[in-house]
Amino acid sequence: MARVFSFLGGGFGVGLLFLLTACGGASVPTQYSDSKQLPQIYPDYAEVTIPVNIAPLSIELTQEAEDAVMRYSVGEDEIVCGGKKAMPDIDDWRELTDKAKGKAIQVEVFAQNQGQWTRFKPFNIYVSPDSIDPYISYRLISPSYVTYEELTINQRSLEDYWEQPIYDNMLCGDEVSGQCINCHNYQMYNPQRMQFHARQKNGGTVVMYDGDIKKVNMVNDSILSAGVYPSWHPWLKLIAYSTNKTMQSFHTNDINKIEVLDSESDLIVFDVEHNEVMNIENDPHEFEVYPFWAPDGKYLYYCSAHFEYEADTVNTSETIGRAEEIKYSLYRKAFNPDTREFGPREMVFDAAAMGKSVTLPRISPDGRWLLLSLGGWGCFHIWHRDADLWLMDLQGVAGVSGVQGVSGVTCLFPIRPLTECNRDNVESYHSWSSNGKWIIFSSRRTDGVYTRPFIAHMENGKGSKPFELPTEDPDYHRQLMKSYNIPEFMKGRVEKFTPQQIADVLKKDVEPVEYVNHLKK
């Protein structure tokens, strides 16, 4: 780490600086003029809050410049990088973030044009002492509507840039038959207790539990389809799913070009130990989806939309034609972990009554905060530009006045838009870190086409300015022609099984699953 000794010239707007250098031998200009403008950089890391153990935040200067120098500093300790891309050494970065814990790293950007140097207005990167889980996983998918090629579930270290596929669908797919993979999920952030679903060729649900792996198929005459949108019970070997009849449709004169719709959907729960499955919600006039267990294991939250077909017969054309009428509200069912019995459904937030639709309820590990995505209609908000994050306080009491800025809408708990994290283009697929101090979500705020992971600090129900997932080359995401889908935090790596070993399991026959009316105790 370089040590800085400096003095300032007087009265001329010029700084004089003598220093040792770092990051490839770069040095800060000794003469420069100050600008009152912030530099144009990508990613936008100005005034963000980061965890103390995050990978280095590389930055690119995106405005015209013949040359550039960037300095990250905490007091006398600094990292100096030359060129339009600042890519700090990881060891120097860790030393700097450790010194900045609970304080801030100051970033200065110097640009040279026509032989003259300018220092832009400095900005801060605040370093929280709250750490973040060391790994995340996500699906990487091309923005394509008709093919499943090159689809992977990847895991990535947040403490450096290590990345590796957990599974690659090309290991089972070929030129004739493709395989879609989706809906990876873990029990309490444990990478050794994972499941994901494969459709089409060699389809089935892969369940990995403490070194054991199996492939099951839950479809039978009483269930609509295989389970999707999973949620593990916090400690029991139970996974709640929705089971759906899903379709795609395309808009011709709407900025949202594609729509994913359910013509039918129910809720089921799967017993991993006994290979048993049962329905828990299957009203033909309700589209139930997105179950999520409360951390205490005593409630199952989910979304449901009331929809009645005109002839009381499922008609996908009618679903498409009336798609904007389909609005999901938030419900929950009490659950007794001892008897494994569910209670009746209870309305939590009547989003439909305010002309909105709610998806993806996710509860913080302490049980206090419920984060959801709210849009105009439908259940696939990843395609809806109006989708925003909303935050509900499960320890508050609201009655019919719990929705910020709206009256007369039933909501059991206070809820508000998470405006400090929302932007104008898709916020969805969100998750909480295991300590409840961070959220990660997918957003299309950068270019309107590709979803990228953004991370924000959460403290007492308030979010910080989100920052984009750091990459070693700051331009990496602008060149990556794939979207991140369903980012999930993990306490470690998935390492018991290689992608090839998982493919070998998928190529085998499925294990039989029994349909039951009651779960075993």
Residue pairs with C-beta under 8 A, 6 or more apart in sequence:
1 22
1 77
1 78
1 79
1 92
1 95
1 96
2 19
2 20
2 21
2 22
2 77
2 78
2 79
2 80
3 19
3 20
3 76
3 77
4 17
4 19
4 20
4 73
4 76
4 77
4 78
5 18
5 19
5 76
6 15
6 16
6 17
6 18
6 19
7 16
8 15
8 16
9 15
9 16
13 33
13 34
14 31
14 32
14 33
15 30
15 31
15 32
15 34
15 119
16 30
16 31
17 28
17 29
17 30
18 30
19 27
19 28
19 78
19 80
21 27
21 28
21 80
22 78
22 79
22 80
22 81
22 89
22 92
23 79
23 80
23 81
23 82
23 86
23 87
23 88
23 89
23 92
24 81
24 82
25 82
26 69
26 80
26 81
26 82
26 83
27 69
27 80
27 82
28 69
28 71
28 80
28 108
28 110
29 69
29 110
29 112
29 117
29 119
31 117
32 110
32 116
32 117
32 118
32 119
33 116
33 117
33 118
33 119
34 118
34 119
34 121
35 118
35 119
35 120
35 121
36 121
37 120
37 121
38 46
38 120
38 121
38 123
39 61
39 63
39 109
39 111
39 120
39 121
40 61
40 62
40 63
41 59
41 60
41 61
41 62
41 109
42 59
42 60
42 62
42 474
42 475
42 478
43 57
43 59
43 467
43 468
43 470
43 474
43 477
44 467
44 468
45 57
45 59
45 107
45 123
45 125
45 467
45 468
46 107
46 123
46 124
47 123
47 124
47 125
47 126
47 465
48 125
48 126
48 464
48 465
48 466
48 467
49 125
49 126
49 127
49 128
49 456
49 457
49 464
49 465
49 467
50 57
50 97
50 125
50 126
50 127
50 128
50 455
50 457
50 467
51 127
51 128
51 130
51 131
51 132
51 158
51 437
51 438
51 457
52 97
52 98
52 101
52 127
52 128
52 129
52 130
52 131
53 97
53 131
53 132
53 134
53 158
53 159
54 97
54 132
54 158
54 159
54 470
55 90
55 93
55 157
55 158
55 159
55 160
55 161
55 470
56 87
56 88
56 89
56 90
56 93
56 470
56 472
57 88
57 125
57 467
57 470
58 85
58 86
58 87
58 88
58 470
58 471
58 472
58 473
58 474
59 70
59 85
59 86
59 107
59 109
59 474
60 84
60 85
60 86
60 474
60 475
61 68
61 70
61 84
61 85
61 109
61 111
63 111
64 113
65 84
65 111
65 112
65 113
66 112
66 113
66 114
66 115
67 82
67 83
67 84
67 111
67 112
68 82
68 83
68 84
68 109
68 110
68 111
68 112
69 80
69 81
69 82
69 83
69 109
69 110
70 80
70 81
70 86
70 107
70 108
70 109
70 110
71 78
71 79
71 80
71 81
71 107
71 108
71 110
72 78
72 79
72 80
72 81
72 86
72 88
72 93
72 96
72 105
72 106
72 107
72 125
73 79
73 105
73 106
73 108
74 96
74 99
74 100
74 103
74 104
74 105
74 106
75 99
77 95
77 96
77 99
78 96
79 88
79 89
79 92
79 93
79 96
81 87
81 88
85 473
85 474
85 475
86 474
87 472
87 473
87 474
88 96
90 160
96 105
97 105
97 127
100 125
100 127
101 127
101 128
101 129
102 127
102 128
102 129
103 126
103 127
104 124
104 125
104 126
104 127
105 124
105 125
105 126
105 127
106 122
106 123
106 124
107 122
107 123
107 124
107 125
108 119
108 120
108 122
109 119
109 120
110 117
110 118
110 119
110 120
111 117
111 118
111 120
112 118
126 464
128 437
128 457
130 435
130 437
130 438
130 457
131 435
132 158
132 433
132 437
132 438
132 455
132 489
133 158
133 189
133 433
133 434
133 435
133 438
133 489
133 490
133 491
134 157
134 158
134 159
134 490
134 491
134 492
135 155
135 156
135 157
135 158
135 191
135 489
135 490
135 491
135 492
135 493
136 155
136 156
136 158
136 440
136 453
136 469
136 487
136 488
136 489
136 490
137 153
137 154
137 155
137 156
137 166
137 184
137 487
137 488
137 490
137 494
138 153
138 154
138 156
138 453
138 484
138 485
138 486
138 487
138 488
139 151
139 152
139 153
139 154
139 181
139 182
139 184
139 484
139 485
139 486
140 151
140 152
140 153
140 154
140 482
140 483
140 484
140 485
141 151
141 482
141 483
141 485
142 149
142 150
142 151
142 481
142 482
142 483
143 449
143 450
143 481
143 482
143 483
145 248
145 250
145 258
147 178
148 169
148 173
148 178
148 179
148 180
148 200
149 169
149 170
149 173
149 178
150 169
150 170
150 482
151 168
151 169
151 170
151 179
151 180
151 181
152 165
152 166
152 167
152 168
152 169
152 181
153 165
153 166
153 167
153 181
153 184
153 196
154 163
154 164
154 165
154 166
155 163
155 164
155 165
155 166
155 191
155 490
155 493
155 494
156 162
156 163
156 164
156 469
157 163
161 470
161 471
161 472
164 493
165 499
166 184
166 194
166 494
166 499
166 502
167 181
167 196
167 206
167 499
167 502
167 503
168 499
168 503
169 178
169 179
169 180
169 181
169 198
171 499
171 500
171 502
171 503
172 179
172 198
172 201
172 202
172 503
172 506
172 507
173 179
173 201
174 201
177 200
177 201
178 200
178 201
179 198
179 199
179 200
179 201
179 202
179 203
179 506
180 198
180 199
180 200
181 196
181 197
181 198
181 199
182 196
182 197
182 199
182 228
182 485
182 486
183 195
183 196
183 197
183 228
183 229
183 230
183 486
184 194
184 195
184 196
184 486
184 488
185 194
185 195
185 196
185 230
185 231
185 232
185 239
185 488
186 193
186 194
186 232
186 488
186 490
187 193
187 232
187 233
187 234
187 235
188 232
188 234
188 235
188 434
189 434
189 489
189 490
189 491
190 490
190 491
190 492
191 490
191 491
191 492
191 493
191 494
191 495
192 208
192 209
192 210
192 211
192 492
192 494
192 496
193 208
193 209
193 210
193 232
194 207
194 208
194 494
195 205
195 206
195 207
195 208
195 230
195 232
195 239
196 205
196 206
197 203
197 204
197 205
197 206
197 226
197 227
197 228
197 230
198 204
198 205
198 206
198 506
199 226
202 506
202 507
203 217
203 226
204 215
204 216
204 217
204 226
204 506
204 510
205 215
205 216
205 217
205 218
205 226
205 227
205 270
206 213
206 214
206 215
206 502
206 505
206 506
207 213
207 214
207 215
207 216
207 239
207 272
208 494
208 496
208 497
209 237
209 272
211 496
213 496
213 497
213 501
213 502
213 505
214 505
214 511
215 505
215 506
215 508
215 509
215 510
215 511
216 270
216 275
216 510
216 511
216 513
217 226
217 510
217 513
218 226
218 227
218 241
218 243
218 268
218 270
218 277
218 513
219 225
219 226
220 277
220 513
220 515
222 279
222 515
223 243
223 266
223 268
223 277
223 279
223 515
224 243
224 244
224 245
224 264
224 265
224 266
225 243
225 244
225 245
225 246
226 243
227 239
227 241
227 242
227 243
227 268
227 270
227 277
228 241
228 242
228 243
228 244
229 241
229 242
229 289
229 290
229 291
230 239
230 240
230 241
230 291
231 239
231 240
231 241
231 291
231 292
231 293
231 300
232 238
232 239
232 293
233 239
233 240
233 293
233 297
233 337
234 293
234 295
234 296
234 297
235 297
235 337
236 297
236 337
236 340
237 271
237 272
237 273
238 269
238 270
238 271
238 272
238 340
238 519
239 269
239 270
239 272
240 267
240 268
240 269
240 270
240 280
240 291
240 292
240 293
240 300
240 302
241 267
241 268
241 269
241 270
241 291
242 265
242 266
242 267
242 268
242 288
242 289
242 290
242 291
242 302
243 265
243 266
243 267
243 268
244 262
244 264
244 265
244 289
245 262
245 263
245 264
245 265
245 314
246 260
246 261
246 262
246 263
247 260
247 261
247 262
247 263
247 316
247 319
247 320
248 258
248 259
248 260
248 261
249 258
249 259
249 261
249 320
249 323
250 257
250 258
250 259
251 257
251 258
251 259
255 385
256 383
256 384
256 385
257 383
258 383
259 320
259 323
259 378
259 380
259 383
260 378
260 379
260 380
260 383
261 319
261 320
261 323
261 326
261 378
261 379
261 380
262 287
262 289
262 319
262 379
263 314
263 315
263 316
263 319
264 284
264 287
264 314
265 287
265 288
265 289
266 279
266 281
266 282
266 283
266 288
267 279
267 280
267 281
267 282
267 288
267 289
267 291
267 300
267 302
268 277
268 278
268 279
268 280
269 277
269 278
269 280
269 519
270 276
270 277
270 513
271 277
271 519
271 520
274 514
274 520
275 511
275 512
275 513
275 514
276 513
276 514
276 515
276 516
276 519
276 520
277 513
277 514
277 515
277 516
278 515
278 516
278 517
278 518
278 519
280 300
280 333
280 342
281 288
281 302
281 304
281 333
281 345
282 288
285 306
285 307
285 308
286 304
286 305
286 306
286 307
287 304
287 305
287 307
287 326
287 328
287 379
288 302
288 303
288 304
289 302
289 303
289 304
289 328
289 359
289 379
290 302
290 303
290 359
290 360
290 361
290 379
291 300
291 301
291 302
292 300
292 301
292 302
292 360
292 361
292 362
292 363
293 299
293 300
293 301
293 335
294 300
294 301
294 332
294 363
294 367
295 363
295 364
295 365
295 366
295 367
296 367
297 335
297 337
298 334
298 335
298 336
298 337
299 332
299 333
299 334
299 335
300 332
300 333
300 335
300 342
301 330
301 331
301 332
301 348
301 361
301 363
301 370
302 330
302 331
302 332
302 333
302 361
303 328
303 329
303 330
303 331
303 358
303 359
303 360
303 361
303 379
304 328
304 329
304 331
304 345
305 326
305 327
305 328
305 329
305 352
305 357
305 379
306 352
307 319
307 322
307 325
307 326
309 315
309 318
310 318
319 326
323 377
323 378
324 376
324 377
324 378
325 377
326 357
326 377
326 378
326 379
327 351
327 352
327 355
327 356
327 357
327 377
327 378
328 351
328 352
328 357
328 358
328 359
328 378
328 379
329 347
329 348
329 349
329 350
329 351
329 352
329 353
329 358
330 347
330 348
330 349
330 351
330 358
330 361
330 372
331 345
331 346
331 347
331 348
332 345
332 346
332 348
333 342
333 343
333 344
333 345
333 346
334 342
334 343
334 346
335 341
335 342
335 343
338 521
339 521
340 518
340 519
340 520
340 521
341 518
347 410
347 412
348 411
348 412
348 413
349 358
349 392
349 402
349 403
349 409
349 410
349 411
349 412
349 413
349 415
350 409
350 410
350 411
351 357
351 358
351 374
351 409
353 408
353 409
353 410
354 403
354 406
354 409
355 376
356 374
356 375
356 376
356 377
357 374
357 375
357 376
357 377
357 378
357 379
357 381
358 372
358 373
358 374
358 390
359 372
359 373
359 374
359 375
359 379
359 380
359 381
359 387
359 428
360 372
360 373
360 381
360 428
360 429
360 430
361 370
361 371
361 372
362 370
362 371
362 372
362 430
362 431
362 432
363 369
363 370
363 371
363 394
363 432
364 370
364 371
364 432
364 436
364 458
365 432
365 434
365 435
365 436
366 436
367 394
368 393
368 394
368 395
368 436
368 461
369 391
369 392
369 393
369 394
369 432
369 436
369 458
369 461
370 391
370 392
370 394
370 413
371 389
371 390
371 391
371 392
371 418
371 430
371 432
371 439
372 389
372 390
372 392
373 381
373 387
373 388
373 389
373 390
373 427
373 428
373 429
373 430
374 381
374 387
374 388
374 389
374 390
374 417
375 381
375 384
375 386
375 387
375 388
376 384
376 386
378 384
381 387
381 426
381 428
382 426
382 428
382 429
382 442
382 451
382 485
383 426
384 426
384 428
385 424
385 425
385 426
385 444
385 448
387 426
387 427
387 428
388 417
388 418
388 422
388 427
389 417
389 418
389 421
389 422
389 427
389 430
389 441
390 415
390 416
390 417
390 418
391 415
391 416
391 417
391 418
391 461
391 463
392 411
392 413
392 414
392 415
393 413
393 414
393 415
393 461
394 413
395 413
396 402
396 413
396 414
397 412
397 413
397 414
398 411
398 412
398 413
398 414
398 415
399 410
399 411
399 412
400 407
400 408
400 409
400 410
400 411
401 407
402 409
402 411
402 412
402 413
402 414
402 415
403 409
403 411
403 415
403 416
404 414
404 415
404 416
404 417
418 463
420 456
420 462
420 463
420 464
420 465
421 427
421 439
421 441
421 454
421 456
421 463
421 465
421 466
423 443
423 445
424 445
425 443
425 444
425 445
425 448
426 442
426 443
426 444
426 445
426 451
427 441
427 442
427 443
427 445
428 441
428 442
428 443
428 451
429 441
429 442
429 451
429 485
429 486
429 487
430 439
430 440
430 441
430 442
431 439
431 440
431 441
431 487
431 488
431 489
432 438
432 439
432 458
432 489
433 439
433 440
433 489
434 489
434 491
436 458
437 457
437 458
437 459
438 455
438 456
438 457
438 458
438 489
439 455
439 456
439 458
439 463
440 453
440 454
440 455
440 487
440 489
441 453
441 454
441 456
441 466
441 487
442 451
442 452
442 453
442 454
442 483
442 484
442 485
442 486
442 487
443 451
443 452
443 454
443 466
444 450
444 451
444 452
445 454
446 452
446 468
446 477
446 478
447 478
450 477
450 480
450 481
450 482
450 483
451 483
451 484
451 485
452 468
452 469
452 477
452 483
452 484
453 468
453 469
453 484
453 487
454 466
454 467
454 468
454 469
455 466
455 467
455 469
456 463
456 464
456 465
456 466
456 467
457 463
457 464
458 464
468 477
469 477
469 484
471 477
497 505
